[in-house]
Amino acid sequence: MDVIQVEHVRKRFRDKDALDDVSFSIPKGEIFGFLGPSGSGKTTLIKILTAQLSPTSGQASVFNQPAEMMHQSSQKMRFGILTDNSGLYERLTIEENLELYRKLYDLPKSSVDRVLQFVNLSGERKKKVNLLSKGMRQRVLLACAVIHEPELLFLDEPTSALDPVNSAHIYKGLRYLNENGTTIFLTTHNMTEAELMCNRVAILYQGQVQTIGSPKELKKQHRDNVVCVDLINGETYELPIGEIAADQIADWMKRGVIDRLETKEPSLGDIFIKMTGSELL
């Protein structure tokens, strides 16, 4: 079953298309990465899928219902969202902020302890939000988005302000949610994060999807058709894949002179630059 369906969606602001004929679907249980430079339309699509904006044309559905239905209270219980527009009550503590969400969703008191552990903030629960670092605020916002263990989670750059230790902690928690049924829609500028977390990714540029597939599939599609061989004597060769290369490699292997053998495969970041002409910042 598809949790999200986007069909020929276009969103125009004045004289510019933020999204131009975007189509894809996300099945239940997938972690889907939506990659693109700043201003490419990623956040616009999240706003359409969460009923904050309406498309100029095309259709978007969530849980097999028109996306504009997501503003209803019954539907808001089913998804969580973290974007750069998410906010906290500055004069309240971390725990007090989470208590508001707990009561909003009518959750047991244990949910606050659980989600604090999820974001690695159990020992900081009494700190006021206005005293937190950017990375700690990001973790509190994430806690608010997942406290009710939603069926669908929208994450816009969730680890952008986090150090590697806390990022790894969040990845572990997100995998746990996903393994227990949460579908995740993730935007990120971190290609390592995309490869590590996502079942599939789409690369968006100037409002259009340039390519879509699993990181493994995309790297295979865009790799150079050569084999790189390092010999133990220090010599290096790049051979076109084919019968001649296979014969030469077989001879080297027979003589035991190969030190390293690999195909010349691009990184996800290389593919992004190829598709957009832009570097991820």
N, C-alpha and C positions, 0 to 999 in steps of 0.2 A: 504494500500500500504506500502511495506517495503522500508524504506529509505536506510538501510544498509543490505547487505546480505554477510555473510562470510561462505564459504563452504570449509571445509577440508584444511584450510590454514596452511602451514608449512613454517617457515623461519629459515634457517640454516646459522649460522656464523661459518666458519671454521669447527670445529668438534663438534659443539654444536647446538642443536635446541632451538632457542628463542621462537618459537611457534611450536606446534606439534598437527596437526589435529584439529584445532579450527574451530567450526561451530556455528553460531547463526544468528538471524535476528533481526532487530529493526524496528518496524512499525512507520509510521509517527506520530509525536506528543508524543512519549514516552520519558521519562527521564530514560536512561539506565545506570546503575552503573557497572563499570568494576573494580573489586577489586583484589588486589594481592600484595604480598611482593615486595620490590624493586628487580628488576632483573627478575621478573616473565614473562615479555613480554608485559606489558600493553602499554608502549610508542612505542614499535616496531609495534604493531598493528595499533595505531594511524598513524604512519608514512606510513604504507601500505595503509590505507584508504584515506590518503591525498596525495598520489602519491610521497612521499619522498623516499619510498623503494618499491621494487617489491617482492612478495612472491616467495619462492623457488618452491612451488607447491600449488595447490588449487586455488580457485578463490575468489575475493572480489569485490563487486560492491557497488556503491553509486549512488543514484538517478537512479537506473536501468541501469547504465553504468559501464563498467570496472573501477575500482578504479584508474588505471593509467591515466584516462582521467581528473582527478581532477587537474592536473597541468595547464589545459587550462584556460585562463583568464575568459571565460564565466562561467566556473564552480567555479572558486575561489570566484566569487561574491555570490555564493549560500551557502558558509559555512564560519564559523569563527573558529579560533583555538587559544588556549592558552596552551603552554607547557613550560617546563623549558628551551627550546631553544629560546623562543620568546624574542625579543630585542626591545630596545627603543633608541632614539637619546638622548644621555646623556646631551648635552649642550643646548638642546631645553627645553622649558617649557612643562608642561602637555598639555596645550592648543595647543601649536605649534605641538606637536606630533600628537594630534588628528586631527588637521587641515590637516596634510599630508594624513591621512587615509580618511578624509572627501572628499578631492579632488580626491584621488585615486578611490573612489567609486562613485564620482560625486553626492554627497549628499547635501541637503540644509544646510545652516549655522546653523539652529536650531538643527541639529543632534548632534553637539558638546555639546550644553547646555543640551540636553536630556540625553546623555550618561554620562556626568559629574554628573548629578543628580543620575543616575542609580548606580554609584559606590561611591556616597557620597563624591565627591571631588569638588563640585561647588566653594567652597571658597578657593581652593588651586590651581586654574587653572594657575596662573602666576608663580608657583614654578618651578625651573629647576629640571629635572629628576635626575641629579647627587647629588642633596641635599635631595632626598626622602628616607624615611625609606623603609625597605623591604616590609612591608605591603602595603604602599602607591604605591610602584612600581607595586605590584601585582594587585592592583585595576586599575592602568593605563593600564596595559597589558590586563586586562579583558575588559576595555572600548574599546580598539583597536579591540578586537575580536568580539564585539557585536555592534559596531557603525552602521553597515549596516543592523542590525536586520536579521541575516542570517536564512535560512531555517534549517540549521544543524549547531550545535555548538559542537566542541570538547574541553573539559575542562580537563586538567591534573593537578589535585590537586589545584583547583582554590582558595581555602580559607586557604591554608596551613600556610600562614604568617599573617592571619587576626585575630583580636580579636573578641570575641563573638558578639559585637554590629555591627561591620561592616560585619561579616559573615551573621548575620540575615538580614541586609540590602541587601546583594547580593542575598541571597535566595529569598527574596521578588521579586527582579528584574528578577531573572531567572524564577520564577514561572510565572511572567507576560509575558516574552518572550514565554515560553512554552504554556501558555494559548492562545497565539496569533499565534501558529502554529510552533514554533521552536522545532525541535527534538534535544535532548541533549545527548551526549555521555560523561559520567563523570567518571574519575578515582579519587579515594579518599582513604585516610587512615583513614578517620573519619567515624566511623560506625553510629554515630548519624546523620551525614550529609546524609549518604546513606539511612538510614531508613526514614529520613525526606523528602528527595527529589526524590528518585527513585521509578519508577513503578516496575522495575525489576532490579536484580543484577546478575552478573556472578562472580564467584570466580575463579581466575586463579592461578595456581601453577605449577612451572616448565614447563611453556609453554602450559599447558593443562587446559581446563575448567573443574573444579571439580564438580560444581553444578550451576544451573541457575533457577531463579524464583523470585517471588515477596518476599520482606522481610517477609511478613505475612505467605506466603506459606512455606518458608524455615524454619521459626521458628516452624511452626506446624509440619513439617516433622521431625525435629530434637529434639523435646521436649521429655522429659522423660514421660513415660506413667503412671504418678502418679498425685494425687491431694494432695496439701499441705493445711493442716487445722490447724489454731491456735484457741484454745479455750480461753474463757474469764478467765479461771483459770490459764492461762499461759502454759498449755500443748500444744505440737506441734506434729502433725502426718503427715506422708507421706503414702498415701494409693494407691495401684495399682488401676487404673481406671477399674471399672467393677461393677457387680451387688452387691457384698458385700460392696464395698466402697459407692455405691449409697444408700444402706440401712442404713449404719452407719451415713452417712451425713444427710439423711432424719431424723433420730432419733435425732441427735444433733440440727438440725434446729427446729424440733418440740419442743425441750426443750429450745431453744433460747440461746445456749451456744457457738455458733460460733462467733469468733471475726474477722477472716479473712479466705477467701477461694480462692485458685487459683491453676491453673495448673502450673507445673514446666517447664516453657518455657525458652529456651536459648535466649540470646541476639544475634544479628548479629555478634558481635565480638566473642562470644563463638563458633558460627558455623564456622567462619573464621579460628580460631585456630584449630578446629577439622579437617577441610578440608586440612589445610596446615602445621600444626605443628608449625606455626609461629605466633608471636604476631604482631599486627599492631603498627608501631612506629609513 
